[in-house]
Amino acid sequence: MDLKLLTYLVVGATFVVYIGIAIWSKARDTGDFYVAGKHVHPVANGMATAADWMSAASFISMAGLIAFLGYDGSVYLMGWTGGYVLLALLLAPYLRKFGKFTVPEFIGERYDSRAARIVAVICLIFISFTYVAGQMRGVGIVFSRFLEVPIGLGLVIGMGIVFIYAVVGGMKGVTYTQIAQYCVLIFAYTVPAVFIALQITGVAIPQLAFGSRPIGDDLFFLDRLNQVVMELGFPAYTSGTKSTIDIVCITAALMIGTAGLPHVIVRFFTVPKVRDARYSAGWALLFIGLLYLTAPVVGSMARLNLVETIQIGQVGSPSGNLAYEDRPAWFRTWENTGLLQFDDLNGDGRIQYYNDQNTRFAADVTSYGWQGNELSVDPDIMVLANPEIAELPQWVIALIAAGGIAAALSTAAGLLLVISSSVSHDLLKGIFMPTISERRELMAGRVSAAAAILIAGLLGYYPPAFVAQVVAFAFGLAAASLFPAILLGIFYKRINKQGAIAGMLVGLGFTYGYIEYFKGLFLQWAGAPWGENVASSWWFGISPEGIGAVGATLNLIVAILISQATPQPPEHVAALVDRIRYPRLSS
């Protein structure tokens, strides 16, 4: 069967399942729409949380980063999984004990301030729209390649699917759809990994293949990969190039950012009991681990397959490079997406792929007439292209397309839902129209969700960066704004509304400004050094991906200092802290 037709059938079948679940689990009231009626079993909630969490960044982009960053990519594995330990220990049970619908609602009541609630909504919208930009880019990539439709049309289709199960089903529909999406994405991720591990090493378990020898090779797999990339002038795959302070800051930003993400936190409002919140976090970490322990294998084997496809002979020799006219079918199809580009700088008709930033290597090859690296590979394609590079069966390629779409849509739905709830519940009902009926609030939630989907589609069409990088920025914003306010609100009675508001604004403003200046994420500031090698200009060597840790520190310092200089919170706030700090297991 033709790959395009097979992909349509596989992806179409998953869409039918998602829509069917949404119709079956339609939200009947605001409780269903915001927190799924608080009746979700911890295991089911753990699986839904894993799908909500494992976005296009995890499925599509993380292994791509590991493929090109090597050891340096480990910060994403450590940060994105370690955050769940913080979430389970420091936030989840206490917020479930609070027992309301949204993160801004907690902040508004804890700090006894409508202004604090509005600031929390602003932070949430910044975080969520930054995050959802990465998801919609992932949707566009998958549709443009596998379904061979323009990115704009692919985004419209994806937006339509999300509209049905998020707007109609609310959190109830999203939860049960995400369970199905988790099953699709984890199967789609692990099956190609097993095939490729068998192909390269003869070992079926990817994690064991990682430490095995390639078939017919005396070297272990990672030693072989090190040898290949170093011959092309790249750093050793298992060595790091990032500074220690940057590694610490990126890991910290991702960890505390995880614990501060509103679409993840709200998942723990959906379980029946306080103890179920902890169990949900444990189950979620288990389900997430199945993919995250496979990602290093997928990324490293994709890198080896790519290099050995392009470099077919002696390194440094023109005859050792693949002739452009002989490029395989996968190369041609990904070229059509614009995410893989070849520029024949020396006009010899061969694909030179090497590290032209390595001056000694570049000098060695000038005798062959090379003018610089001629191949540009977007990291976001590595997972999706890997089965094609390895020439796996067509049904595996179709399956990974369905998995990539499931990963992107599951997170997009969760993000869009928290955006809509912050507008309808926190702003409309909580601030401007407190007497609004439940029926009208539910309608407002659906309308705001629809509006958020349209904005998300626009961000997907004009993406600010590649998927994992955009998502890392969202984590930095969450780390610098919401997490300190929630943490201090639970464990520090003395913190008051003045301190919390100032801390959130300082943390968000500093972190967003730093990211915007060095990356030009959404705006175009005059003089910002976009696209240049600006690592030398980073403050103390901290990259924009890690600056959220500094923003969180500033948030904490400002919040505590201003709280100490202003009046204590009222007594009923202290009573609220006591109530959520000591949750009864039976509640």
C-alpha positions as CSV (number, residue, x, y, z in Angstrom):
1,M,0.0,0.0,0.0
2,D,1.2,3.5,-0.8
3,L,2.8,5.2,2.2
4,K,0.6,8.4,1.9
5,L,-2.6,6.3,1.8
6,L,-1.4,4.2,4.7
7,T,-0.6,7.3,6.7
8,Y,-4.0,8.8,6.0
9,L,-5.7,5.6,7.2
10,V,-3.6,5.3,10.4
11,V,-3.9,9.0,11.4
12,G,-7.5,9.1,10.3
13,A,-8.3,6.1,12.6
14,T,-6.7,7.8,15.6
15,F,-8.7,11.0,14.8
16,V,-12.0,9.0,14.8
17,V,-11.1,7.5,18.2
18,Y,-10.3,11.0,19.7
19,I,-13.5,12.5,18.4
20,G,-15.6,9.5,19.6
21,I,-14.1,9.8,23.1
22,A,-14.9,13.5,23.1
23,I,-18.5,13.0,22.2
24,W,-18.9,10.1,24.7
25,S,-17.4,12.2,27.5
26,K,-19.0,15.6,26.7
27,A,-18.7,18.1,29.6
28,R,-22.1,18.7,31.2
29,D,-21.2,21.4,33.7
30,T,-18.2,23.5,34.7
31,G,-16.9,20.8,37.0
32,D,-16.6,18.5,34.1
33,F,-15.2,21.2,31.9
34,Y,-12.5,22.4,34.3
35,V,-11.5,19.3,36.4
36,A,-13.3,16.3,34.9
37,G,-15.7,16.2,37.8
38,K,-12.7,15.2,40.1
39,H,-13.5,11.5,39.4
40,V,-10.4,10.4,37.4
41,H,-8.6,7.3,38.8
42,P,-4.9,7.9,39.7
43,V,-3.6,5.4,37.1
44,A,-5.7,6.9,34.4
45,N,-4.7,10.4,35.5
46,G,-1.1,9.4,35.5
47,M,-1.4,8.3,31.9
48,A,-3.3,11.4,30.9
49,T,-0.7,13.6,32.6
50,A,2.1,11.7,30.8
51,A,0.4,12.5,27.4
52,D,-0.3,16.1,28.5
53,W,3.3,16.4,29.4
54,M,5.0,14.5,26.6
55,S,4.4,17.1,24.0
56,A,5.9,17.5,20.5
57,A,9.0,18.6,22.3
58,S,9.4,15.1,23.9
59,F,8.3,13.1,21.0
60,I,9.6,15.0,18.0
61,S,12.4,17.4,19.2
62,M,14.1,16.0,22.3
63,A,15.8,13.1,20.6
64,G,16.7,15.5,17.8
65,L,18.5,17.7,20.3
66,I,20.2,14.7,21.8
67,A,21.2,13.5,18.3
68,F,23.2,16.8,17.7
69,L,24.0,17.9,21.3
70,G,25.1,14.5,22.6
71,Y,26.0,14.6,26.2
72,D,24.8,18.2,26.5
73,G,21.3,17.1,25.7
74,S,21.1,15.2,29.0
75,V,20.0,18.4,30.7
76,Y,16.6,18.0,29.0
77,L,16.2,14.4,30.3
78,M,17.3,15.4,33.9
79,G,15.2,18.6,34.0
80,W,12.0,17.4,32.4
81,T,11.8,14.2,34.6
82,G,13.2,15.6,37.8
83,G,10.5,18.2,37.9
84,Y,7.9,15.5,38.7
85,V,9.7,14.7,42.0
86,L,9.3,18.4,43.0
87,L,5.7,18.4,41.8
88,A,4.8,15.2,43.8
89,L,6.5,16.3,47.0
90,L,6.0,20.1,47.1
91,L,2.8,21.0,45.2
92,A,0.4,18.3,44.0
93,P,-1.2,17.1,47.3
94,Y,-1.5,20.6,48.7
95,L,-3.1,22.1,45.6
96,R,-5.5,19.1,45.5
97,K,-6.4,19.8,49.1
98,F,-7.2,23.4,48.1
99,G,-9.9,21.8,46.0
100,K,-10.6,24.5,43.4
101,F,-10.3,24.7,39.6
102,T,-7.2,26.7,38.5
103,V,-3.8,27.9,39.6
104,P,-4.7,31.7,39.4
105,E,-7.7,30.8,41.7
106,F,-5.3,29.4,44.3
107,I,-3.0,32.4,44.0
108,G,-6.0,34.8,44.3
109,E,-7.4,33.2,47.4
110,R,-4.0,32.5,49.1
111,Y,-2.9,36.1,48.7
112,D,-6.4,37.5,49.2
113,S,-6.0,39.6,46.1
114,R,-7.8,40.1,42.9
115,A,-4.7,41.8,41.5
116,A,-2.6,38.7,42.3
117,R,-5.1,36.6,40.5
118,I,-4.9,38.8,37.4
119,V,-1.1,38.8,37.4
120,A,-1.2,35.0,37.7
121,V,-3.5,34.9,34.6
122,I,-1.1,37.1,32.7
123,C,1.8,34.7,33.6
124,L,-0.3,31.7,32.7
125,I,-1.1,33.1,29.3
126,F,2.5,34.0,28.5
127,I,3.6,30.5,29.5
128,S,0.9,28.7,27.7
129,F,1.0,30.5,24.4
130,T,4.8,30.2,24.3
131,Y,4.4,26.5,25.0
132,V,1.6,25.9,22.5
133,A,3.6,27.6,19.7
134,G,6.0,24.6,19.9
135,Q,3.1,22.1,19.8
136,M,1.5,23.7,16.7
137,R,4.9,23.8,14.9
138,G,5.1,20.0,15.6
139,V,1.6,19.5,14.1
140,G,2.7,21.5,11.0
141,I,5.9,19.5,10.5
142,V,4.1,16.1,10.7
143,F,1.3,17.2,8.4
144,S,3.5,18.8,5.8
145,R,5.8,15.7,5.6
146,F,3.6,12.7,6.0
147,L,0.3,13.9,4.7
148,E,1.9,16.0,2.1
149,V,-0.4,19.0,2.6
150,P,0.7,22.6,3.1
151,I,1.6,23.5,6.7
152,G,-1.4,25.9,6.9
153,L,-3.9,23.2,5.9
154,G,-2.3,20.8,8.3
155,L,-2.7,23.3,11.1
156,V,-6.3,23.9,10.3
157,I,-7.0,20.1,10.5
158,G,-5.1,19.9,13.8
159,M,-7.0,22.9,15.2
160,G,-10.3,21.3,14.1
161,I,-9.6,18.1,16.0
162,V,-8.5,19.9,19.1
163,F,-11.5,22.1,18.9
164,I,-13.9,19.1,19.0
165,Y,-12.4,17.3,21.9
166,A,-11.3,20.3,24.0
167,V,-14.2,22.6,23.4
168,V,-16.9,19.9,23.5
169,G,-15.4,17.6,26.1
170,G,-13.6,20.0,28.3
171,M,-11.2,18.5,30.8
172,K,-13.3,15.4,31.0
173,G,-13.0,14.9,27.2
174,V,-9.4,15.9,27.1
175,T,-8.5,13.5,30.0
176,Y,-9.9,10.4,28.3
177,T,-8.6,11.4,24.9
178,Q,-5.1,11.9,26.3
179,I,-5.2,8.3,27.6
180,A,-5.8,7.1,24.1
181,Q,-3.1,9.5,22.8
182,Y,-0.6,8.2,25.3
183,C,-1.1,4.6,24.1
184,V,-0.6,5.8,20.5
185,L,2.5,7.9,21.1
186,I,4.3,5.4,23.3
187,F,3.7,2.6,20.9
188,A,4.7,4.8,18.0
189,Y,7.9,5.8,19.7
190,T,9.1,2.4,21.0
191,V,8.3,0.3,17.9
192,P,10.8,2.1,15.6
193,A,13.4,2.2,18.4
194,V,13.2,-1.6,18.7
195,F,13.5,-2.1,14.9
196,I,16.5,0.2,14.6
197,A,18.2,-1.3,17.7
198,L,17.9,-4.7,16.1
199,Q,19.1,-3.4,12.8
200,I,22.3,-1.8,14.2
201,T,23.2,-4.0,17.1
202,G,21.0,-7.1,16.9
203,V,19.6,-6.4,20.4
204,A,15.9,-5.9,20.6
205,I,15.7,-3.8,23.8
206,P,16.8,-0.3,22.9
207,Q,18.3,0.6,26.3
208,L,20.5,-2.6,26.2
209,A,21.4,-1.9,22.5
210,F,22.7,1.5,23.7
211,G,25.6,-0.3,25.5
212,S,26.1,-3.0,22.9
213,R,28.4,-3.4,19.8
214,P,27.1,-2.7,16.3
215,I,26.9,-5.8,14.2
216,G,30.3,-6.6,12.7
217,D,32.1,-3.9,14.8
218,D,34.6,-4.4,17.5
219,L,33.7,-1.0,19.1
220,F,30.8,-0.4,21.4
221,F,28.0,1.7,19.9
222,L,28.9,5.0,21.6
223,D,32.6,4.5,20.9
224,R,31.7,4.0,17.2
225,L,29.5,7.1,17.2
226,N,32.3,9.1,18.8
227,Q,34.7,8.0,16.2
228,V,32.4,8.9,13.3
229,V,31.4,12.4,14.5
230,M,35.0,13.3,15.5
231,E,36.3,12.3,12.1
232,L,33.9,15.0,10.7
233,G,35.2,17.6,13.1
234,F,32.4,17.5,15.6
235,P,33.0,17.2,19.4
236,A,32.9,13.7,20.9
237,Y,29.3,12.7,21.3
238,T,29.8,11.7,24.9
239,S,31.7,14.9,25.9
240,G,30.0,18.1,27.0
241,T,30.7,21.6,25.7
242,K,28.3,23.6,27.9
243,S,29.6,25.3,31.0
244,T,28.8,23.9,34.4
245,I,26.8,26.9,35.4
246,D,24.7,26.7,32.3
247,I,24.0,23.0,32.8
248,V,22.9,23.6,36.4
249,C,20.7,26.6,35.4
250,I,19.0,24.8,32.5
251,T,18.4,21.7,34.6
252,A,17.0,23.8,37.5
253,A,14.9,25.9,35.2
254,L,13.3,22.8,33.5
255,M,12.8,21.1,36.9
256,I,11.0,24.0,38.7
257,G,9.4,25.0,35.4
258,T,7.8,21.5,35.3
259,A,6.5,21.9,38.7
260,G,5.1,25.4,37.8
261,L,3.4,24.5,34.5
262,P,-0.4,25.3,34.9
263,H,-1.6,22.7,32.5
264,V,0.3,20.0,34.4
265,I,-0.7,21.2,37.9
266,V,-4.4,21.3,37.0
267,R,-4.3,17.6,36.2
268,F,-3.9,17.0,39.9
269,F,-7.2,18.8,40.6
270,T,-9.0,16.0,38.7
271,V,-8.5,13.1,41.2
272,P,-10.9,12.2,44.0
273,K,-8.6,12.4,47.0
274,V,-5.4,14.2,48.2
275,R,-3.4,11.0,48.3
276,D,-4.4,10.3,44.8
277,A,-2.5,13.4,43.7
278,R,0.7,11.9,44.9
279,Y,-0.1,8.5,43.3
280,S,-0.9,10.3,40.0
281,A,2.5,11.9,40.0
282,G,4.2,8.6,40.6
283,W,2.3,6.9,37.8
284,A,2.9,9.8,35.5
285,L,6.7,9.5,36.1
286,L,6.6,5.8,35.3
287,F,4.7,6.4,32.0
288,I,7.0,9.3,31.1
289,G,10.1,7.2,31.9
290,L,9.1,4.7,29.2
291,L,9.7,7.3,26.5
292,Y,12.5,9.3,28.2
293,L,14.7,6.2,28.7
294,T,14.3,5.4,25.0
295,A,15.0,8.9,23.7
296,P,18.8,8.8,24.1
297,V,18.8,5.6,22.0
298,V,16.6,7.1,19.3
299,G,18.7,10.3,19.1
300,S,22.1,8.6,19.0
301,M,21.1,6.0,16.5
302,A,19.5,8.6,14.3
303,R,22.7,10.6,14.3
304,L,24.7,7.5,13.3
305,N,22.3,6.6,10.5
306,L,22.3,10.2,9.2
307,V,26.1,10.4,9.0
308,E,26.6,7.0,7.5
309,T,24.0,7.8,4.9
310,I,25.8,11.0,3.8
311,Q,29.4,10.0,4.4
312,I,29.8,6.7,2.5
313,G,33.6,6.6,2.2
314,Q,36.8,8.1,3.5
315,V,36.3,11.3,5.5
316,G,37.9,14.3,3.8
317,S,37.7,12.8,0.4
318,P,35.3,14.2,-2.3
319,S,34.6,10.6,-3.4
320,G,33.6,9.7,0.1
321,N,30.5,11.9,0.1
322,L,27.1,11.0,-1.3
323,A,26.4,12.4,-4.7
324,Y,23.4,14.7,-4.7
325,E,21.9,12.9,-7.6
326,D,22.1,9.6,-5.7
327,R,20.3,11.0,-2.6
328,P,17.7,8.5,-1.2
329,A,14.0,9.0,-1.3
330,W,13.8,10.2,2.4
331,F,16.3,13.0,1.6
332,R,14.2,14.2,-1.3
333,T,10.9,14.2,0.7
334,W,12.4,16.1,3.6
335,E,14.0,18.6,1.3
336,N,10.5,19.4,0.1
337,T,9.5,20.5,3.6
338,G,12.4,23.0,3.8
339,L,13.7,21.3,7.0
340,L,16.6,19.6,5.3
341,Q,18.6,21.8,2.9
342,F,21.6,21.2,0.7
343,D,23.7,24.1,-0.7
344,D,26.4,22.9,-3.1
345,L,29.0,25.6,-2.2
346,N,31.8,24.2,-4.3
347,G,29.7,22.9,-7.2
348,D,31.1,19.3,-7.1
349,G,27.6,17.7,-6.9
350,R,28.5,16.0,-3.6
351,I,27.1,16.5,-0.1
352,Q,29.8,17.8,2.3
353,Y,28.6,17.4,5.9
354,Y,31.2,18.3,8.5
355,N,31.8,20.8,11.2
356,D,33.2,23.9,9.5
357,Q,33.4,25.7,12.8
358,N,36.3,23.4,13.6
359,T,39.1,25.5,12.0
360,R,41.7,22.7,12.0
361,F,39.4,20.3,10.3
362,A,38.3,23.0,7.8
363,A,42.0,23.7,7.0
364,D,42.6,20.0,6.3
365,V,39.9,19.7,3.7
366,T,40.5,22.9,1.8
367,S,42.8,20.9,-0.5
368,Y,39.6,19.2,-1.8
369,G,38.0,22.5,-2.7
370,W,35.4,22.5,0.1
371,Q,33.9,25.8,0.9
372,G,32.0,24.9,4.1
373,N,29.4,22.6,5.5
374,E,26.7,22.1,2.8
375,L,24.0,20.3,4.7
376,S,21.5,21.9,7.1
377,V,19.4,19.5,9.2
378,D,16.6,20.8,11.5
379,P,16.7,18.8,14.7
380,D,12.9,18.5,14.7
381,I,13.0,16.0,11.8
382,M,15.3,13.4,13.3
383,V,12.7,11.2,15.1
384,L,10.3,11.5,12.2
385,A,12.9,10.8,9.5
386,N,14.7,8.1,11.5
387,P,12.5,5.2,10.3
388,E,12.8,6.3,6.7
389,I,16.6,6.6,6.9
390,A,16.7,3.1,8.4
391,E,14.3,1.9,5.6
392,L,11.8,0.4,8.0
393,P,8.4,-0.9,6.9
394,Q,5.9,1.7,5.7
395,W,3.4,0.9,8.5
396,V,6.1,1.9,11.1
397,I,6.6,5.3,9.3
398,A,2.8,5.8,9.3
399,L,2.7,4.9,13.0
400,I,5.3,7.4,13.9
401,A,3.3,10.1,12.1
402,A,0.2,9.3,14.2
403,G,2.4,9.3,17.3
404,G,3.9,12.7,16.5
405,I,0.4,14.2,16.0
406,A,-0.9,12.6,19.2
407,A,2.0,14.1,21.2
408,A,1.5,17.6,19.8
409,L,-2.3,17.6,20.1
410,S,-2.5,16.1,23.6
411,T,-0.4,18.9,25.1
412,A,-2.0,21.6,22.9
413,A,-5.4,20.6,24.2
414,G,-4.3,20.8,27.8
415,L,-2.7,24.2,27.3
416,L,-5.7,25.6,25.5
417,L,-8.0,24.4,28.2
418,V,-6.0,26.1,31.0
419,I,-6.0,29.3,28.8
420,S,-9.8,29.1,28.4
421,S,-10.4,28.4,32.1
422,S,-8.2,31.3,33.1
423,V,-10.3,33.6,30.9
424,S,-13.8,32.3,31.8
425,H,-13.3,31.2,35.4
426,D,-10.5,33.5,36.7
427,L,-11.2,36.7,34.8
428,L,-14.9,36.6,33.9
429,K,-16.4,34.8,36.9
430,G,-13.7,35.6,39.4
431,I,-13.2,39.3,38.6
432,F,-15.6,40.9,36.2
433,M,-18.9,38.9,36.5
434,P,-19.0,37.1,39.8
435,T,-22.8,36.4,39.5
436,I,-22.6,34.8,36.0
437,S,-24.6,31.5,35.8
438,E,-22.8,28.2,35.4
439,R,-24.4,27.7,31.9
440,R,-23.0,31.1,30.7
441,E,-19.6,30.4,32.3
442,L,-19.4,27.1,30.5
443,M,-20.3,28.8,27.2
444,A,-17.6,31.5,27.9
445,G,-15.1,28.8,28.5
446,R,-15.8,27.2,25.2
447,V,-15.7,30.5,23.3
448,S,-12.4,31.4,24.9
449,A,-11.0,27.9,24.1
450,A,-12.0,28.4,20.4
451,A,-10.3,31.8,20.4
452,A,-7.2,30.4,21.9
453,I,-7.1,27.6,19.3
454,L,-7.1,30.3,16.5
455,I,-4.2,32.2,18.1
456,A,-2.3,28.9,18.6
457,G,-2.7,28.1,14.9
458,L,-1.2,31.5,14.0
459,L,1.8,30.8,16.3
460,G,2.2,27.4,14.6
461,Y,2.3,29.0,11.2
462,Y,4.9,31.6,12.2
463,P,6.9,29.6,14.7
464,P,9.5,31.5,16.8
465,A,12.1,28.6,16.9
466,F,12.3,24.9,16.8
467,V,10.0,22.9,19.1
468,A,12.2,21.9,22.1
469,Q,13.7,25.4,22.3
470,V,10.4,27.1,22.4
471,V,9.2,24.7,25.1
472,A,12.3,25.2,27.1
473,F,11.5,29.0,27.1
474,A,8.0,28.2,28.4
475,F,9.5,26.3,31.2
476,G,11.8,29.1,32.1
477,L,8.8,31.5,32.2
478,A,6.9,29.1,34.5
479,A,9.9,28.7,36.7
480,A,10.4,32.4,37.1
481,S,6.8,33.4,37.6
482,L,4.2,30.9,39.0
483,F,6.4,28.3,40.8
484,P,7.8,30.6,43.5
485,A,4.4,32.2,44.2
486,I,2.8,28.7,44.6
487,L,5.7,27.3,46.7
488,L,5.9,30.3,49.0
489,G,2.1,30.4,49.2
490,I,2.1,26.9,50.6
491,F,5.1,26.9,52.9
492,Y,5.7,30.5,54.0
493,K,2.8,32.2,55.9
494,R,4.6,35.5,56.0
495,I,4.5,36.0,52.2
496,N,1.8,38.5,51.3
497,K,0.1,39.9,48.2
498,Q,2.5,42.8,47.7
499,G,5.5,40.4,47.7
500,A,3.8,37.8,45.5
501,I,2.7,40.3,42.9
502,A,6.1,42.0,42.8
503,G,7.9,38.7,42.6
504,M,5.9,37.3,39.7
505,L,6.2,40.5,37.7
506,V,10.0,40.8,38.3
507,G,10.6,37.1,37.5
508,L,8.4,37.1,34.4
509,G,9.7,40.4,33.1
510,F,13.4,39.6,33.6
511,T,13.2,36.1,32.1
512,Y,11.1,37.1,29.1
513,G,13.3,40.1,28.4
514,Y,16.4,38.0,28.5
515,I,14.9,35.4,26.2
516,E,13.5,38.0,23.8
517,Y,16.8,39.9,23.6
518,F,19.0,36.9,22.8
519,K,16.5,34.9,20.8
520,G,14.0,37.4,19.4
521,L,11.2,35.0,20.4
522,F,8.2,37.1,19.3
523,L,9.2,40.7,18.9
524,Q,11.9,42.4,16.8
525,W,13.9,44.6,19.0
526,A,16.4,46.9,17.3
527,G,19.9,45.7,18.0
528,A,19.1,42.2,19.4
529,P,21.8,39.8,18.3
530,W,19.5,37.1,16.7
531,G,21.1,34.4,14.7
532,E,24.6,35.3,15.8
533,N,27.0,33.4,18.0
534,V,26.1,35.3,21.2
535,A,27.1,32.8,23.8
536,S,30.0,35.1,24.8
537,S,27.4,37.8,25.6
538,W,25.3,35.7,27.9
539,W,25.3,36.9,31.5
540,F,27.7,34.7,33.5
541,G,27.5,32.2,30.6
542,I,23.9,31.3,31.3
543,S,21.9,30.6,28.1
544,P,18.3,31.8,27.5
545,E,17.1,28.2,28.1
546,G,18.5,28.3,31.6
547,I,17.8,31.9,32.6
548,G,14.5,30.9,34.2
549,A,16.5,29.6,37.2
550,V,17.9,33.2,37.7
551,G,14.4,34.6,37.2
552,A,13.0,32.3,39.9
553,T,15.7,33.3,42.3
554,L,14.9,37.0,41.7
555,N,11.2,36.2,42.2
556,L,11.9,34.6,45.6
557,I,14.2,37.4,46.8
558,V,11.9,40.2,45.8
559,A,8.8,38.5,47.2
560,I,10.4,37.8,50.6
561,L,12.0,41.3,50.9
562,I,8.8,43.2,50.0
563,S,6.7,40.9,52.2
564,Q,9.0,41.7,55.2
565,A,8.6,45.4,54.5
566,T,4.8,45.4,54.2
567,P,2.0,44.2,56.5
568,Q,1.4,40.5,57.4
569,P,-1.3,38.6,55.6
570,P,-4.7,38.6,57.4
571,E,-5.5,35.8,59.8
572,H,-7.9,33.9,57.4
573,V,-5.1,33.6,54.9
574,A,-2.9,32.0,57.6
575,A,-5.8,29.6,58.4
576,L,-6.0,28.7,54.7
577,V,-2.3,27.9,54.7
578,D,-2.7,25.6,57.7
579,R,-5.7,23.9,56.0
580,I,-3.8,23.0,52.9
581,R,-0.5,22.3,54.6
582,Y,-1.9,19.4,56.6
583,P,-4.1,17.4,54.3
584,R,-6.0,14.5,55.8
585,L,-5.5,11.4,53.7
586,S,-9.2,10.7,53.8
587,S,-10.1,14.1,52.3
